[in-house]
Amino acid sequence: MDFYSRNILLFLAKLFIYTFHKSMRKNLLVLFAVTCLIAMSHAQEFNFQKGDILLEGNAGVYSSKRKGDWQSKSTSLTLNPKVGYLLTEKFVLGLDLGYRLDKNTSGVEMSSDSKTQTYRFGAFGRYYFLELGERFKTYTEGAVSYGFSKYDNYANYDKLDRYAANAGIGANFFITPKIAIGYSFANLISYSIEKPDMPDADNVSRFNVNVNSFRNFFESGQFSLTFKF
């Protein structure tokens, strides 16, 4: 393993451990972080080829509970798979899906329940522009998407439609020629339009430039796992 790859591997391991403990999320990628720590494979080819397929994604579970006279419990589940096709050795075009479930229970006798389900369908383009060593590859990425949220026991409306576009940067560190750990900032620049499903509702548009992602490096990014075929 070359000098760059060895130091990047140690950095990613420390970054994952910090993020995991900071958020207290039971992230499903912890097993892969352990694999990342112990993987010291022999020198092999880690280059992309035209026609390669990338299967990428992340998943997470979050739970919190409050006890006392007023009790509450919140649980969230997220799934974010991607599939991409390499049109060249550096440019990827693909599909991006997302699902999120939020459940909340509260009250003196935990009698109030609410649930939100969010679905997202999108497309993305990615360009790999820099390599550090043979395993570490950085990229910039842009995406567009349509999504909607369904609400149970929500006072104002039952559904919210959302159109969005965003751009960000990220990197893959290959622990084998076919498997990589990813870390990305997906929303450095973003624009969205939201429309509640209710009579005479106005659209709400938002534009955001999130320069604080670099200041809060350990908290703003997101881990993922990538398979190359």
C-alpha positions in Angstrom: 0.0 0.0 0.0 1.5 3.4 -1.1 2.1 6.3 1.3 -1.0 8.3 0.3 -3.3 5.3 0.6 -2.0 4.3 4.0 -2.5 7.8 5.5 -5.9 8.3 3.9 -7.0 4.9 5.3 -6.1 5.9 8.8 -7.8 9.3 8.3 -11.0 7.7 7.1 -11.1 5.3 10.0 -10.7 8.2 12.6 -13.3 10.2 10.7 -15.8 7.5 10.8 -15.3 6.7 14.5 -15.6 10.5 15.4 -18.8 10.8 13.3 -20.3 7.7 14.8 -19.8 8.7 18.4 -20.7 12.3 17.8 -24.2 11.5 16.4 -24.8 8.3 18.4 -26.2 6.8 15.2 -26.2 3.0 14.9 -24.9 3.3 11.4 -25.0 0.2 9.4 -21.6 1.0 7.9 -19.7 0.2 11.1 -18.9 -3.3 10.0 -17.3 -1.9 6.8 -15.3 0.6 8.9 -13.7 -2.3 10.7 -13.0 -4.0 7.3 -11.4 -0.7 6.2 -9.1 -0.7 9.3 -7.8 -4.3 8.7 -7.7 -4.3 4.9 -4.1 -4.1 3.6 -4.4 -5.8 0.3 -1.6 -6.2 -2.2 -1.0 -3.8 -5.0 -3.7 -4.1 -7.6 -5.5 -2.1 -10.3 -7.9 0.4 -8.9 -8.7 2.3 -12.1 -12.1 2.9 -13.5 -12.9 1.7 -17.0 -15.5 2.8 -19.5 -18.5 0.6 -19.1 -18.0 -0.1 -15.4 -21.1 0.0 -13.2 -21.1 1.5 -9.7 -23.6 0.5 -7.0 -23.5 2.9 -4.1 -25.5 3.8 -1.1 -25.9 4.3 2.6 -28.4 3.4 5.3 -29.0 4.7 8.8 -31.1 4.2 11.9 -31.6 6.9 14.6 -33.6 6.6 17.8 -34.2 8.9 20.8 -36.3 8.7 23.9 -37.4 11.1 26.6 -38.8 10.1 29.9 -40.7 12.1 32.5 -44.2 13.6 32.8 -44.2 14.3 29.1 -42.7 11.3 27.3 -41.6 11.1 23.7 -39.9 8.6 21.4 -38.5 9.2 17.8 -37.2 6.7 15.3 -35.9 7.4 11.8 -34.8 5.0 9.1 -33.0 6.2 5.9 -32.1 4.3 2.7 -30.2 5.9 -0.2 -29.1 3.6 -3.1 -27.5 4.8 -6.3 -26.5 3.1 -9.5 -24.2 4.7 -12.1 -22.6 3.8 -15.5 -19.2 5.1 -16.5 -19.5 6.8 -19.9 -15.7 7.4 -19.8 -13.0 6.6 -17.2 -13.9 9.8 -15.3 -17.6 10.6 -16.0 -20.5 8.7 -14.4 -24.2 9.1 -15.1 -26.8 7.3 -13.0 -30.0 7.1 -10.9 -30.4 8.1 -7.3 -33.2 6.9 -5.0 -34.1 7.7 -1.4 -36.5 6.6 1.3 -36.9 8.0 4.8 -39.3 6.9 7.6 -39.9 9.1 10.7 -42.1 7.9 13.6 -42.9 10.0 16.6 -44.8 9.1 19.8 -45.4 11.6 22.6 -47.7 12.5 25.4 -48.3 11.8 29.1 -49.3 8.3 28.2 -47.5 8.1 24.8 -50.9 8.4 23.2 -50.1 10.8 20.3 -48.6 9.2 17.1 -47.3 10.6 13.9 -45.5 9.1 10.9 -43.9 10.6 7.8 -42.7 8.7 4.8 -40.5 10.4 2.2 -39.7 9.0 -1.3 -37.1 10.5 -3.7 -36.3 9.7 -7.4 -33.4 11.4 -9.1 -30.6 11.4 -11.6 -26.9 12.4 -11.1 -23.7 13.1 -13.0 -20.3 12.7 -11.4 -16.8 13.7 -12.6 -13.6 12.3 -11.0 -11.0 15.0 -11.3 -8.2 14.1 -8.9 -6.4 11.0 -7.6 -4.1 10.9 -4.6 -2.3 7.6 -4.7 -3.8 4.6 -6.4 -6.8 4.2 -4.2 -8.1 7.7 -3.3 -10.3 9.3 -6.0 -12.1 12.7 -5.6 -15.1 13.9 -7.6 -17.7 16.6 -8.1 -21.3 15.7 -8.5 -24.6 17.3 -9.5 -28.1 15.9 -9.2 -31.8 16.7 -9.9 -34.7 14.9 -8.1 -38.4 14.7 -7.5 -39.7 13.6 -4.1 -42.8 13.6 -2.0 -43.6 13.1 1.7 -46.7 11.5 3.1 -47.9 12.5 6.6 -50.1 10.6 9.0 -51.8 12.6 11.8 -50.4 15.9 10.6 -52.6 18.9 11.2 -52.0 21.0 8.0 -51.7 18.6 5.0 -51.2 15.0 4.0 -48.6 15.3 1.2 -45.8 17.6 0.2 -44.2 17.5 -3.3 -40.5 18.6 -3.7 -38.3 19.3 -6.7 -34.6 19.8 -6.1 -31.2 20.3 -7.6 -27.9 20.2 -5.8 -24.1 20.0 -6.3 -21.3 18.9 -4.1 -18.0 17.0 -3.8 -16.9 13.7 -2.5 -14.3 11.0 -2.6 -13.9 7.2 -2.8 -11.2 5.2 -1.0 -10.8 1.7 -2.5 -10.1 -1.0 0.1 -10.2 -3.6 -2.7 -10.3 -3.2 -6.5 -14.1 -3.6 -6.3 -15.1 -2.1 -3.0 -14.7 1.5 -1.8 -15.6 3.7 1.2 -17.1 7.0 0.3 -17.5 10.4 2.0 -19.4 13.2 0.4 -20.8 16.7 0.9 -23.9 16.5 -1.4 -25.5 19.9 -0.7 -22.8 22.5 -1.0 -25.1 24.3 -3.4 -28.8 23.4 -3.5 -32.2 24.7 -4.8 -35.6 23.3 -4.1 -39.3 24.0 -4.7 -41.9 22.6 -2.3 -45.7 22.5 -2.7 -48.1 21.3 0.0 -51.0 19.3 -1.3 -53.8 21.6 -0.1 -56.1 24.2 -1.8 -54.5 27.6 -2.6 -51.1 26.6 -1.2 -48.1 28.6 -2.3 -44.9 27.1 -3.5 -41.9 27.6 -1.2 -38.5 27.9 -2.9 -35.2 27.7 -1.2 -31.6 28.4 -2.4 -28.7 27.5 -0.2 -24.9 27.7 -0.4 -23.6 25.6 2.5 -20.0 26.8 3.0 -20.2 25.7 6.7 -19.8 22.1 5.4 -16.0 22.6 5.4 -16.0 24.2 8.8 -18.0 21.3 10.3 -16.1 18.7 8.2 -16.6 15.9 10.7 -20.4 16.4 11.1 -21.6 17.6 7.7 -20.5 14.8 5.4 -22.0 11.4 4.8 -20.4 7.9 4.5 -21.4 5.5 1.8 -20.3 2.1 0.4 -19.5 1.6 -3.3 -19.2 -1.6 -5.3 -17.6 -1.6 -8.8 -18.7 -4.1 -11.4 
